[in-house]
Amino acid sequence: MNELLVYGVGSLMICFAVLTFILYRVPNDIFPEEYEFHLDPFWYIIGIMFLGCSVVYIVFPTFPDMIHPYRYLNLFLPFVFATLLYLVYIFGNELSINLVTFALALVVCYLQPDDFQLFPDKLAPWQDKLVIALFLFVLSRGLGLLNGLPAIASMQFSAVMISAALMAYFGALPQILGVIALTLLGCMLAFSFFSWPPERLIISHGGFSSLGFVMGCFMLTSSTEFADASMCIAASYLFTEVGISFYNHYLCRDQADYLYMSTSYYRTSQDEQYTLGVARGILKILVIDVVLSVMQIAAISRLSLIVFSIALNLWLLSILSGDTSPEDVMSLTKWSKKAIKGFFSKSPKEK
């Protein structure tokens, strides 16, 4: 195992232990209706994430295997912007949230190296930055969208970090990014311990959207090292679920109070009343995405598996949303029978 990744595993364990110890003492079973600083798990999670990453950056100040230098701004700004976003969620309205999120995403994009483009042969530099900012926007708002069942959102975050750590181990990403990924993963695993059904702690949608911004900035930093396709595959479930939610809410006219109620996992958990089974089913999908993201390292074309991963997610989620009993959720033997019934049916309220 790479030497730096040994330190990464150590930081994962330390972050997990410290944050678990802290979260055990948060006197809150659900997110309070009236905001109280000391009751919000978000502050403890992002605080330990920042401290852990800062220690990694200070202990390992030089990294010769980086193609682009990992500056202090790459580490510092995502956490500052995430905190700012969270404050906007508390005091702002929907329009201000969208504007601030996209504006901060643009700032992050323009801080990237001048030679970095996601679509160098298709778009002009300024157009490419707008597209990347849109990706960051979707990642941020999308992770908040998945917070209807917090275990799903924390699992999505964890899947991205596990993919990055594996890619660093196999040499597709610099080792320092693997260490930072494991540091962030340790914090999220600590929260997952409390968010797995039945939940003990819940973070607001603003909190998970802010953590989604941190995740998006990390993915962007990883993409500058030419692992952009792998990182997109790792987050393919998130993009799939966001698309399904918009389809159900705006095209199928699902009259849910909140957008996350139009996601497949929320509707499935409400219809069948087995949230633990839904979480386990989604976990299997995320494992497949992690494997595909690592396989992308050896692919000839950097975009060869992205479309396939999205299509596979749609197929697997269509099985999960079928008429399946709790003990048969995502059973391999039931796939062929359940793939017929997908998301593009009308919502239960319209039937």
N, C-alpha and C positions, 0 to 999 in steps of 0.2 A: 504494500500500500504506500502511496506517496506520503512523504513526511508531513507536508502541510495538511493533508487530509486527516492525519492522525490528530493533529491539533484541532481540526474541524470537528471531529467526533467528540473530542473533549469539550469544546465550546458548546456543542449541541447538548451534551449531558448537563453541563453547568447551567446553561440557560433554562433547560427544562426543569432542573431541580429548584433553581432560584424562583422562577416564575410560578411554579406549582406551589411552593411555600407561600408566596405572596397572595396568589389567588385564593388559596384556602381561607385566607383571612378577610376577603372582601365580603362584607355582610349584606349579600344581595343574591336573591334567587332569580330575579328577572331585572331587566333594565328599568330603572325608575321612570315614572311618567314625568316627574319634574327633575331636571338635570341636577345631579350632585357629583362634584368632582371626585370625591373619594370612593364613590360607588361604581364608577365606570371602569370596567376591566381594560378598556382601550388604552388608558394612560399607562398602566403597568406594562402592558404588552409592548407598546411602541417604545417605552422607556428602556426596558431590558434589551430590546432589539438594537436600539441606538448604542447603548453602553457596550453590548457584546461586539458589535461591528467596529466601534471605535477602538476597543482593545485590540482586535485583530489588526486593524490598520496601523496602530502604533507599534505593536510587537513585530510586524512584518512590513517595514516601510518600503522595501524595494522588491519588485517582482519582475525578473528579467524575461519571463515567458509571456508577458502581456504585449499584444500587438500595439494597443493604444495605452498610454499611461493612465493608471487609475488614480485620478486626482482626488484631493480631499473633498472637492465639490460633489463628485460622484457619490460620495458617502453621506455628506452632510445635508445637501439640499433636499433629497427625497423625504427625509424625516421632518425637516422644517416645513416643506410644502404640505406634507400629510397632516401635520398639526394645524396649519393654517386652514386646510380644507375642512378639518373637523370642526373648527370654530365657525366656519361659514355654514356648515350643516346645522349648528346649534342656533345661530342667530339670523341666518339668511333664509330666503325663499328658494323655490325650485329654480327660477331663472338665474338668480345670483350663483347658485351652486353650479349649474351647468357652465356659466360664463367663466367663473373662477377656475373650475377644473380644466377647461380647455385652455385657458390662458396660461396656467401653470404648466400644462403639458407642452405648450409651445415653447415656453422658456427652457424647459428641460431639453427639448429637441434642438434648439439653437445653441445649446452648450455642448452638443456632441461634436466630435471631430469633423472638420469640413469635408473630408473625403468619405464620410459614412453616408451611404444611401441604401435604403431598403429595396428600391426598384431603380437601379442606376440606368437601365436601358429603356425604361418606360416613362419616367417622369423627370421633370426638371427639378433641380435641388429644392426650390421653395415649395413645389408641389409635393415632393417626397416628405418634407418636414410636416406639411399639413396632414398627410396620410398617417405618419407616425404619431402625431399629436392625437389624431382621431383614435388610433389604437390604444394609446394611453388612456384616453377618455373612456373608451369602452371597458378597458380592464378595471379602471377605478369604479365606474358606476356599476359595472357588471358584477364585481365581487360583492358590492353592497346589495345588489339585486338578489344574490344567492343567500342572503342572510335570513330569509324566511325560515330556514332550518340551518342554524349556525354550523352544525357539523359539516354540511356540504361546502360552505364557504371556506372553512378551515382546511378541509380536505383538498380543495382546489389549490389553495395557497401552498399546501404541503407538497402536492404533486409537482408543481413547478420547481420548488426548491430541491426535491429529490432528483428530478431530471437534471438540474444544473450540477448537482454534486456528482452524479454518475458521469456526466459529460466531462467534468473536470478530472475525474479519476481515469477516464479513458483517453485524456489528452486533447479533447475537443474544446475545452475551455481552460483558461489559466487556473492554477491551483488556488490562488487567492479567492477567486469567485466561488470555488467549491467550498472553501472554509466559511465564507460569508453566507453562502446558501445554507450550510448546516447550522450556522448560528441562528439565522432567521427561522429555520425549521424547528430548532429546539424550542423557541418561544411559542410557535404556533401549535406544536404538539402538546405543550403544557395547557394551552387554552382548549385544545381538542379534548383533553381529558375531562374537562368540565362541560363541554358543549355537546358531547355525544349523548343521544337520547337515552334516558330523560335528562334534559338540560338542567344544569345548576346555574350557569352564568350565560348571559346573552349580551352581545355587543349591539349597539344601535347600527342602523344602516350607514350612518355617517362614519362610524368607527371602521366598519369593514370597507367602505369606499376609500377611506384614507389608507388603510392597509393595502388595498388594491393598487393605490397609486405607488406605494413603496414597491410592491411586486412588479408593477409595470416598469418602473425606473430600473429595477434590477434586470428585468428581461431586456431592456434597451441596452444597458451596459454589456450584457452578455452577447447581444446581437452585433455590437460593434466588433466582436471577436469572431464574426462570421459563423455564428451559431443561430442565426435568426430563424431559420426554418424549424430547427429542433425546438426552440422556445415556443414558437407558434403552435406546434403540435402538442407540447406539454400543456398549453392553455386552451386547447381546442374544445374541451368540454365547456369551458366558460363562454366562448364565442357561440357554441351551439345552443346553450341554454338561453343566452340573451336573445338570439334570433328567434327561438321558439316562443319566448315570452312576448316579444313584439308582435309576432304573427298571431298568437292567440288573443292578445289584448286589442290590437288595432284592426286586424283583418277579420278575425272571427268574432269580433265585438264582445269579448269576454268582459263583463261589467264588474270586474273585481275592484275592490277598494284600492289595492296597492298592486303595482306592476309585478312584484315577485309572486303574487298569487296566481299569475298566469304561467309560471314556469312549470315544467313537467313534473319535477320532483315534488313541488308543493301540492299540485292537484292530485298526484298519486297518493301522497301521504294522507291527504284529507279524505279522499274517496275510500281508501282501503284501510286507513287507520293502522298502518304499520311503519311508522317513521324509522324505526331501527332497521327494518328490512330494506327500506328505500336507501338509507345511508350505506348499507352494505352493498347494495346493487351499484350505487354510484361509485363506491370505492373500487369495485372490480373494473368499471369503465376507466377510472383514473389510472389504475395499474396498467391497463392496455395502452393508454396514452403515454405513460412514462416509458414503456418498452419501445413504442414506435418512435418516440423522440430520440432515444439512444440509437435505434437502428438508423435514423436519418444521418448519423455521423458517416456511415459507409455508403450512403446513397450518392449516385452520380449527379443527379439533379437536386439542388437544394430545395426545390418545391415539389419533389416527387411524391411525398407522403402526406402533405397537408390536406389536400382535397379528400384523399382517401380516409384520413383520420376523422374529418368532419362527417363524411358519409357514414363511417362506422359508428360514430357517436349517435347519429340520428337513428340508425338501425337498432343499436343496443337500447337506446332510450325508448324507442317504440315498443320494444319487448317489455321493458320495465313498466310502461304505462298500460299494458294489456290487462286482461282479467286473470290475474295471477294471484294465487293464494300466498300468504306470507312465507310458508316454507319452500315455495317454488320460485321465489323472486330471483331472477337472473340465473335460473338453473339452465345448464347447457342443454339438457334434454328437451327443454321447452322452447328453445329459441325459434325453431322453424315454425312452430304453431302460433307464436305470439308476435312475430314480426309483421303480420298483416295489419294489426291495429296500431296506428301511430298517433302522433300528436295532432295531425291536421284534421281531426274530427272536431265537432263542435264541443264547446265547454259543457260541463254538466248542467249549468243553469239554462242552456239553450235547448237541451234535449226534452 
